[in-house]
Amino acid sequence: MNERVLRFGDKGNLIGIYTPAATAGKRPGIVLVNSGVIHRSGPNRLYVSIARQLAAAGYPVLRFDLSAIGDSSPRDDALSFEKSAISETSAAMAALGAHSGASGFILCGICSGADISFLTTRDNPAAIGAVLINGRGLHGVTDDAGDDLEAAAGAALGSDASTRYLLKSALFNPQSWRKLISGRVNYLELMRLVGGKLLRPVAPREALPDTAPALHAAFNQVLDRGTAVLMVYSEGDLALDYMKLMFGKDIKKLAAHTNFSEVRLAGADHTFTPRDSRDALIAALRTWADARFAH
C-alpha cells in the first residue's frame, strides 16, 4: 500500500500519514483524530486498520498527530487546546483534500478524538460525516469539563464522595482520558468502583447540566445541515450514559433524524482491544459509510 507522510498546518508542524484510496471515485476523505495523547496509530493500532481497510474500499484516509503529540511539533501560541484541536483538524481536512481531490470529509475518533471530531464538525461544514466512538465530552474538551456534570448527577450519585470524584476527575477530564487510553488507569477497577450508581438516566423533571442546551443546539445544527452522524458505543461504555445525562428524555429526538445512526457493539471494551471487536467496528463503519456515501 502506497502510504505517504504529509507535513501540513500553518507552520508545517503537523505530521500525518496519507493512505490513498485504492480505487478512483468521489467518495469523501476520512480524517482520524487522536484519542488522548496516543500517536496517530490509535489504541491497539486501530487507526492503522481503519485507514488501510477503508482506503481499500475506496476512501482516502489521513491519520495525523495533533500538535505536541507523536511527531507533530508543539504550538508556539497561547491558543486553547479545544480551539487548536479544531483548527488543526480542519487543516487535516484541507491537506487530505489537496492530495486526494476529496471535497467532503468524514471525521472519526475514539474517546476524546470523538469529542474533537464533533466540535470540528459543528464548526466546519466541510465535514459531511462524523463517526463518534465512545465520546464522553462532546460539549467541549476543557480541563474543567466535568464540573457541571458532577452537579447534575448529584442525585444519582448519592453521598459517595469517591464516586463523585471519579465522575468529575476520572471520567470527564481530558487529562484522565489520556491516562485511561495510555493504560495508566485500570478501567475495569474504575467501573467496579462506580458500579450501578453512576449516571442513571436523567428523569424528565431533573435539571440537565448547564452545558446541555449548547450540546443540543450543536447536534441540531449539525443534523439540520444534513451531516451524517454515526454514534458508536462499546458494550457498557460510559459514553451512552453521558448522552443520557446530557439529553435526558430528548435523546429519542436524535434518532428521529434520518441522518443519525447508532451502533452498540457487544463484547467490545473502551479501546477495542480484542481483534474481533476491532473487526466489528471497522465493518460497522464501512457499512454506514457505504450506505451514506458510496453512490
C-alpha positions in Angstrom: 0.0 0.0 0.0 1.4 3.3 -1.1 1.1 5.4 2.1 2.8 8.8 2.3 3.9 11.1 5.1 2.3 14.6 4.9 3.5 17.7 6.6 0.9 20.5 6.9 -0.6 23.2 9.0 0.1 26.9 9.1 3.7 26.4 10.1 4.2 22.9 8.8 4.3 21.5 12.3 1.6 18.8 11.8 2.5 15.3 10.6 0.1 12.7 9.2 0.1 9.5 7.2 -2.0 9.7 3.9 -3.5 6.4 2.7 -4.7 6.8 -0.9 -8.0 5.2 -2.0 -7.4 2.0 -3.9 -10.0 2.9 -6.5 -10.9 6.1 -8.3 -14.1 7.8 -7.3 -15.7 10.7 -5.5 -16.0 9.2 -2.0 -15.3 11.6 0.9 -12.0 11.6 2.6 -11.7 10.2 6.2 -9.7 12.0 8.8 -8.8 10.1 12.0 -8.4 12.3 15.1 -6.0 11.5 18.0 -7.5 9.9 21.1 -5.9 11.4 24.2 -2.1 11.6 23.7 -2.0 8.4 21.6 0.1 8.5 18.5 -1.7 8.6 15.2 -1.7 4.7 15.0 -4.5 4.8 17.6 -5.2 2.5 20.5 -4.2 -1.1 19.6 -3.2 0.3 16.1 -6.9 0.8 15.5 -6.5 3.8 13.2 -4.0 1.9 11.1 -6.5 -0.8 10.5 -9.3 1.6 9.8 -7.2 3.6 7.4 -6.0 0.7 5.3 -9.3 -1.2 5.2 -11.3 1.9 4.3 -8.8 3.0 1.7 -9.0 -0.4 0.1 -12.8 0.2 -0.1 -12.3 3.5 -1.9 -12.0 6.2 0.8 -8.8 8.3 1.0 -7.7 8.5 4.7 -5.4 10.7 6.7 -4.4 9.8 10.2 -2.4 12.6 11.9 -1.0 13.8 15.1 -2.3 17.0 16.8 0.4 19.4 17.9 2.7 18.2 20.6 1.5 14.6 20.1 3.6 11.9 18.3 5.7 13.5 15.5 3.8 16.9 15.4 5.7 19.8 17.0 4.1 21.9 19.8 2.4 25.1 19.0 4.1 28.4 19.8 1.0 30.4 20.6 -1.5 30.5 23.6 -4.5 29.1 21.7 -6.6 26.8 24.0 -6.5 23.1 23.4 -10.0 23.0 22.1 -9.6 25.8 19.6 -6.2 24.5 18.4 -7.6 20.9 18.0 -10.5 22.2 15.9 -8.1 24.4 13.8 -5.7 21.5 13.3 -8.4 19.0 12.4 -9.7 21.5 9.8 -6.1 21.8 8.5 -6.0 18.0 8.2 -9.2 18.0 6.1 -7.6 20.7 3.8 -4.4 18.7 3.4 -6.3 15.5 2.6 -8.4 17.3 0.1 -5.3 18.8 -1.6 -3.7 15.3 -2.0 -6.8 13.2 -2.8 -9.1 15.6 -4.5 -11.9 15.0 -1.9 -14.1 17.9 -1.2 -16.2 16.4 1.6 -14.9 14.7 4.7 -15.8 12.2 7.5 -14.2 12.9 10.8 -13.7 9.9 13.0 -12.3 9.5 16.5 -12.5 7.4 19.7 -12.9 8.9 23.2 -11.5 12.5 23.1 -10.9 12.0 19.4 -14.7 11.7 19.1 -15.2 14.9 21.0 -12.8 16.9 18.8 -14.4 15.3 15.7 -17.8 16.5 16.8 -16.7 20.0 17.7 -14.9 20.4 14.4 -18.0 19.1 12.5 -20.0 21.7 14.3 -17.7 24.5 13.2 -16.7 23.3 9.7 -19.3 22.5 7.1 -16.6 20.6 5.0 -17.2 17.7 7.4 -20.2 15.9 5.9 -20.0 13.0 8.2 -18.8 12.2 11.8 -18.1 8.9 13.4 -18.1 9.4 17.2 -16.8 6.3 19.0 -17.2 6.3 22.8 -17.2 10.1 23.1 -17.8 11.4 26.6 -17.2 15.1 26.3 -18.9 16.2 23.1 -19.9 19.5 24.8 -16.2 20.6 25.0 -12.7 19.5 25.7 -11.5 21.6 28.6 -9.9 20.5 31.8 -12.9 21.5 33.9 -15.4 19.7 31.6 -16.8 17.6 34.4 -17.8 20.4 36.8 -21.4 20.9 35.9 -21.8 17.3 35.0 -20.9 16.4 38.6 -23.6 18.8 39.9 -26.2 17.5 37.5 -25.6 13.8 38.5 -25.6 14.6 42.2 -28.9 12.8 42.9 -27.9 9.7 41.0 -24.5 9.6 42.8 -25.8 10.0 46.3 -23.4 10.7 49.1 -20.5 8.6 47.9 -17.6 11.1 47.7 -15.3 8.7 45.9 -17.9 8.1 43.2 -18.4 11.9 42.7 -14.7 12.3 42.4 -14.5 9.6 39.8 -17.2 11.2 37.8 -15.6 14.6 37.8 -11.9 13.8 37.8 -11.6 10.4 36.1 -14.4 10.3 33.5 -15.0 13.7 32.1 -11.5 15.2 32.4 -9.4 15.0 29.2 -6.2 14.6 31.3 -7.7 11.4 32.8 -8.9 10.2 29.4 -5.3 10.3 28.3 -4.2 8.2 31.2 -7.0 5.8 30.5 -6.2 5.5 26.9 -2.5 5.0 27.6 -3.1 2.2 30.1 -2.3 4.1 33.2 -5.8 3.8 34.6 -7.4 0.5 35.5 -10.6 0.8 33.5 -12.2 -2.3 35.0 -11.5 -1.2 38.5 -12.9 2.2 37.7 -16.1 0.6 36.5 -16.3 -1.6 39.6 -16.0 1.4 42.0 -18.6 3.4 40.2 -21.0 0.5 39.9 -24.6 0.7 39.1 -25.0 4.1 40.8 -23.3 6.1 38.1 -25.2 8.2 35.7 -28.7 6.7 35.9 -30.8 8.2 33.0 -31.9 11.7 33.9 -35.7 11.8 34.6 -37.8 14.3 32.7 -38.1 16.6 35.7 -34.4 16.6 36.6 -32.3 19.5 35.6 -29.8 18.8 32.8 -26.2 20.0 33.0 -25.6 23.7 32.2 -23.8 22.7 29.1 -26.6 20.5 27.8 -28.5 23.3 25.9 -25.4 24.2 23.9 -24.8 20.5 23.1 -28.5 20.1 21.9 -28.1 23.2 19.7 -24.8 21.8 18.3 -26.4 18.5 17.4 -29.4 20.2 15.8 -27.0 22.5 13.9 -25.0 19.5 12.6 -28.0 17.3 11.8 -30.1 20.0 10.2 -27.2 20.8 7.9 -27.5 17.3 6.6 -24.3 16.0 8.1 -24.4 12.2 8.7 -23.6 11.2 12.3 -22.8 7.7 13.5 -22.6 7.2 17.3 -20.7 4.0 18.2 -20.7 2.6 21.8 -18.8 -0.3 23.2 -21.0 -2.5 25.4 -21.4 -0.9 28.8 -19.3 2.1 27.9 -20.0 5.3 29.9 -20.4 7.2 26.6 -24.0 6.2 26.4 -24.6 7.3 30.0 -23.1 10.6 29.1 -25.5 11.1 26.3 -28.5 10.1 28.5 -27.3 12.6 31.1 -26.9 15.4 28.6 -30.1 14.8 26.7 -32.5 13.2 29.2 -35.8 12.3 27.5 -34.8 14.3 24.5 -32.3 11.7 23.5 -35.1 10.0 21.5 -35.3 13.1 19.3 -31.9 12.4 17.9 -33.0 9.1 16.4 -35.8 10.9 14.6 -33.2 12.4 12.2 -32.7 10.2 9.2 -29.0 11.2 9.1 -28.4 10.0 12.7 -27.3 6.4 13.3 -26.3 4.5 16.4 -24.4 1.2 16.8 -23.7 -0.7 20.0 -21.0 -3.3 19.8 -21.4 -6.2 22.2 -18.3 -7.6 23.9 -16.1 -4.6 23.0 -14.1 -2.7 25.6 -13.4 1.0 25.5 -10.4 0.8 23.2 -11.5 -2.3 21.2 -8.7 -4.4 22.4 -9.9 -7.8 21.1 -9.2 -8.3 17.4 -12.8 -9.4 16.7 -14.1 -6.1 18.3 -11.9 -4.0 16.0 -13.1 -6.0 13.0 -16.7 -5.5 14.1 -16.1 -1.7 14.5 -14.5 -1.3 11.1 -17.3 -3.4 9.4 -19.9 -1.1 11.1 -18.1 2.0 9.9 -17.8 0.7 6.3 -21.4 -0.4 6.2 -22.5 3.1 7.4 -20.2 5.0 5.1 -21.1 2.9 2.0 -24.8 3.4 2.7 -24.4 7.1 3.0 -21.7 8.0 0.6 -20.9 5.2 -1.9 -23.3 6.4 -4.5 
